[in-house]
Amino acid sequence: MALLGRLGDVGDLDVPDDAPALEEVELGPPVPRPSKILAAALNYRSHAEESGLDLPDAPVLFAKLPSGLTGPTGEVVVPGGRERVDWEAELVVVIGRQVHRAPANEAWESVAGLMCGQDVSDREEQFRSVRQFTLAKSRDTYAPTGPILVTPDELPNPDDIALRSALDGEEVQSGRTSDLIFSVPELIGFASSWCTLEPGDLIFTGTPSGVGEGRDPPRYLRPGQLLETEIEGIGTMRNPTVEG
């Protein structure tokens, strides 16, 4: 199945006539210096099923380091000797105001915008005997985001958005955010009950089924590939993988 769009296909924006095409510029992450990045593990029913795990009874959050951010066309580094680097297409929430113990029914009001994200993961590090979720998911370039920030009111239903990822043109993930175990408001409410969320903070909301680790046989990123991440109504990231 073809991706919905391409970098540059970002909706009905009012763009000046003399503005360069997005394909002609190098975009950085829309939010380059968040104070913190939180990410939800095992937050799609389809991903829990492919992983053979029970659904969590509360959100499972970990940190990604902001130094891992890169833009929607930035290179993703696959270090030599690391054989289990995986992809995870995700909807990323950008917090727009300070939030502390937000009621879930008011949480959307605190969202500045939504964007595409990839929670690139080194499974070897993530699942070793002493697990290292944060480091496994925070290597430099392991948090592509973009291509733009879209406010929730621009989407017909921000609680039901299609997302996909493709590797060298082959679709590897396809899902909808209606399959989230914990919705965006529930994630914001839970996270803000533990720590104050600041403007610009990011929440990676989880990934649907189709990750490389869950395939039979498993499949992982290799240098020289093109990883595409697309979210309906937001746009598409195109991140090449390189050896590093």
Secondary structure, DSSP 8 states (H G I E B T S, - for coil): ---S--TT---S----TT---GGGS----SSS--S-EEEEES-BHHHHHHHT----SS-EEEEE-GGGEE-TT--EEE-TT---EE--EEEEEEE-S-BSS--GGGGGGGEEEEEEEE--EEHHHHTSSS--HHHHT-STT-EEEEEEEE-GGGSS-TTS-EEEEEETTEEEEEEEGGGBSS-HHHHHHHHHHHS-B-TT-EEE----S--GGGSSS-----TT-EEEEEETTTEEEEEEEEE-
